[in-house]
C-alpha cells in the first residue's frame, strides 16, 4: 500500500457515521471456516436455513445508513485475527445478494500462494486481470450454494494489498462498482496496516469483535487507526455472543 503522500482523495461517504452500535450475530452460525467462507465449491452458512435473522438485521442496519443508491463497497475487518470476520462478511453478502437485482461480489483480500492446491484450477485474481487488461469477469466465480453472489480473490501472494498502488486500487474498485451493486471486502485484521488503509477506499467499515475475547483497547486502536487513515467505521458486530455482553461494550 502507498504512503500518505501517495494517497489521493478517496471516494467515500455513501454511509452515514453514527455512534458505533452493536449488531449481534448468533454463535451457532459462527463455525464456518475463516478460510474462504463463501468459496465457490463449499456449502456455507446459507445452506441449512436461508439466512440467520442476525445477518438480515445486519444487512438492513447497513442499508439504513446509506446516503445514496450508488453501488456500495463495505469492508469487514477485525482488530486481530480469529474473530470470525469472514463468517460475518459471508452472511452479509448472502443476504445482500438475495436483495439485489445484479450480482453481489465478495472479495477475499487475504493472501494466498498460487498453485498450492494442485487438485483444482484457481481463477486469476482481480489484480492479475487488471494488470493484463482482461475482463473482470475472468476473476469471478459464482458461489455454488448462494443466489446472485460471486466470489473473487484480490491478488496473489501472502499480502496482496502491499503490491497495489493507490491509483490501481481506486481504479479496480471503480470498475467493480460498474458491475456490482454491493462489493464486500473481507480483509485481513487491522493489525496489518495495509488492511486498515484499505478502509480509505470503502464507503464504510464494519468491525467484527469476538465476545469475551476482543479487548476494548484493541477495538479502540483499530477504530482510531481506520479513521486516521481516512476510513469510517459504521458499526461493530459482536460475534459468538453467549448471552453475556461485556460491560465495556455497553458504552458504545
C-alpha positions in Angstrom: 0.0 0.0 0.0 1.2 3.6 -0.6 2.4 6.0 2.0 0.2 9.0 2.9 1.8 11.3 0.4 0.8 9.0 -2.4 -2.8 8.5 -1.4 -5.2 10.6 -3.4 -8.6 11.6 -2.2 -10.9 8.5 -1.7 -14.4 8.0 -2.8 -16.2 7.5 0.4 -19.3 9.0 2.1 -22.1 6.7 0.9 -22.8 5.6 4.5 -23.6 7.8 7.5 -21.4 7.6 10.6 -23.5 7.5 13.8 -22.0 6.3 17.1 -20.8 2.7 17.0 -23.6 0.2 17.5 -23.6 -3.5 18.4 -25.1 -5.8 15.8 -25.1 -9.2 17.3 -24.5 -12.4 15.3 -25.6 -15.7 17.0 -22.9 -18.1 18.0 -24.5 -21.2 16.3 -23.6 -19.9 12.9 -20.0 -18.9 13.8 -18.4 -22.3 13.0 -17.7 -21.7 9.3 -14.1 -21.8 8.4 -12.3 -18.4 8.3 -10.6 -19.5 5.1 -12.8 -18.8 2.0 -16.1 -18.5 3.9 -18.0 -18.1 0.7 -15.7 -20.1 -1.6 -17.3 -21.3 -4.8 -17.2 -25.0 -4.1 -18.2 -25.3 -0.4 -21.5 -25.3 1.4 -21.7 -22.3 3.7 -23.9 -20.8 6.3 -26.9 -20.2 4.0 -27.4 -23.9 3.1 -29.3 -25.1 6.2 -31.6 -22.2 6.7 -31.9 -19.5 4.1 -30.5 -16.7 6.3 -29.8 -16.3 10.0 -32.0 -13.5 11.3 -29.0 -11.7 12.7 -27.5 -11.4 9.2 -30.7 -10.0 7.9 -30.6 -7.5 10.7 -27.0 -6.6 9.9 -27.8 -6.1 6.2 -30.7 -3.7 6.9 -28.8 -1.9 9.6 -26.2 -1.1 7.0 -28.8 -0.2 4.4 -30.4 2.2 6.8 -27.1 4.1 6.8 -27.0 4.6 3.1 -27.0 8.2 1.8 -27.3 7.4 -1.9 -28.4 4.5 -4.1 -24.9 4.2 -5.7 -23.0 0.9 -5.6 -21.6 0.3 -2.2 -18.2 -1.0 -1.0 -18.2 -2.4 2.5 -15.2 -3.7 4.4 -15.4 -6.2 7.1 -12.3 -6.3 9.4 -11.4 -7.5 12.9 -9.0 -5.8 15.3 -7.0 -9.0 15.4 -7.2 -12.4 13.8 -9.6 -15.2 14.8 -12.7 -13.0 15.5 -14.8 -14.5 12.7 -14.9 -11.6 10.3 -15.0 -13.9 7.2 -18.2 -15.6 8.5 -19.9 -12.2 9.2 -18.8 -10.9 5.8 -20.2 -14.1 4.2 -23.5 -13.8 5.9 -23.9 -10.2 5.0 -23.0 -10.9 1.4 -25.6 -13.7 1.1 -28.4 -11.5 2.3 -27.3 -8.6 0.1 -27.3 -11.0 -2.9 -30.9 -12.1 -2.3 -32.0 -8.4 -2.1 -30.1 -7.1 -5.2 -31.1 -7.5 -8.9 -27.4 -7.7 -10.0 -24.7 -10.0 -8.6 -23.1 -9.0 -5.3 -19.3 -9.5 -5.2 -17.4 -11.0 -2.3 -13.7 -10.2 -2.5 -11.3 -12.3 -0.4 -8.5 -9.8 0.4 -6.4 -12.3 2.3 -3.2 -13.6 0.8 -2.6 -17.0 -0.7 0.2 -18.8 -2.5 -0.9 -19.7 -6.1 -0.6 -23.4 -7.1 -0.7 -24.8 -3.6 -3.9 -26.8 -4.3 -2.9 -29.0 -7.3 -6.4 -30.6 -7.4 -8.2 -27.5 -8.7 -7.6 -24.7 -11.1 -7.6 -21.3 -9.5 -9.1 -18.4 -11.5 -6.9 -15.4 -11.9 -7.1 -12.7 -9.3 -8.6 -9.3 -9.7 -5.1 -7.7 -9.6 -3.9 -10.1 -12.4 -6.8 -9.4 -14.7 -6.5 -5.7 -14.2 -2.7 -5.9 -14.9 -3.2 -7.8 -18.1 -6.3 -5.9 -19.4 -8.6 -8.9 -19.1 -12.3 -8.7 -18.3 -13.0 -8.6 -14.6 -15.5 -11.5 -15.1 -12.4 -13.7 -15.6 -11.6 -13.4 -11.9 -15.1 -14.0 -10.5 -16.9 -17.3 -9.9 -20.5 -17.9 -8.8 -20.9 -19.1 -5.2 -22.4 -22.5 -5.7 -24.9 -22.5 -2.8 -26.0 -18.9 -3.0 -28.2 -16.9 -5.3 -26.8 -14.0 -7.2 -23.4 -14.0 -5.4 -20.0 -14.0 -7.0 -16.6 -14.6 -5.4 -13.1 -13.4 -6.3 -9.6 -13.1 -4.8 -8.0 -9.7 -4.7 -4.4 -10.8 -5.6 -1.7 -13.4 -5.2 1.0 -13.6 -2.6 0.9 -13.5 1.2 -0.1 -9.8 1.4 -1.7 -8.7 -1.9 -2.7 -5.3 -0.6 1.0 -4.3 -0.3 1.5 -4.8 -4.0 -1.2 -2.4 -5.1 -0.7 1.3 -5.5 -3.4 3.8 -4.6 -4.4 4.5 -8.2 -4.6 0.8 -9.1 -6.8 0.1 -6.1 -9.1 3.0 -6.8 -9.4 2.1 -10.4 -10.2 -1.5 -9.5 -13.0 -0.5 -7.1 -14.4 2.0 -9.6 -14.6 -0.7 -12.2 -16.2 -3.2 -9.8 -18.9 -0.6 -9.0 -20.0 -0.6 -12.6 -20.9 -4.3 -12.4 -22.0 -4.9 -8.8 -24.4 -3.0 -6.6 -22.6 -4.2 -3.4 -18.9 -5.2 -3.1 -18.0 -6.9 0.2 -14.3 -6.8 1.1 -13.3 -9.5 3.5 -9.9 -8.1 4.7 -7.1 -9.2 6.9 -7.2 -7.9 10.5 -6.5 -4.3 11.3 -3.1 -5.1 12.9 -2.0 -5.4 9.3 -1.5 -1.7 8.4 -2.4 -2.2 4.7 -5.7 -3.7 5.7 -6.6 -0.7 7.8 -5.5 1.5 4.9 -8.0 -0.3 2.6 -10.8 1.3 4.6 -10.0 4.7 3.0 -11.3 3.4 -0.4 -14.5 1.9 1.1 -17.9 3.5 1.8 -17.8 2.1 5.3 -16.0 -0.4 7.5 -17.6 -2.8 9.9 -15.5 -4.0 12.9 -16.0 -7.7 13.9 -15.1 -8.5 17.5 -15.5 -11.7 19.5 -17.4 -11.6 22.7 -15.3 -12.4 25.7 -12.1 -12.3 23.7 -11.5 -9.0 21.9 -10.2 -6.3 24.3 -11.6 -2.8 24.5 -8.2 -1.4 23.8 -8.0 -3.5 20.6 -11.3 -2.1 19.3 -10.4 1.4 20.1 -7.0 1.1 18.5 -8.5 -0.4 15.3 -11.2 2.3 15.1 -8.6 5.0 15.6 -6.3 3.6 13.0 -9.0 3.2 10.4 -10.2 6.8 10.9 -6.6 8.2 10.9 -6.1 6.6 7.5 -9.2 8.1 6.1 -11.8 5.4 6.6 -15.0 5.4 8.6 -16.4 2.8 10.9 -20.2 2.3 10.7 -20.8 -0.4 13.2 -19.5 -3.2 15.4 -20.6 -6.8 15.1 -20.4 -8.7 18.4 -19.6 -12.2 17.2 -20.0 -15.6 19.0 -22.0 -13.8 21.7 -23.1 -16.2 24.5 -25.7 -14.1 26.0 -23.5 -12.0 28.3 -22.4 -8.7 26.8 -19.1 -7.4 28.2 -19.7 -4.3 30.3 -17.3 -2.2 28.3 -19.3 -2.8 25.0 -22.4 -1.3 26.5 -20.8 2.2 26.4 -20.8 2.3 22.6 
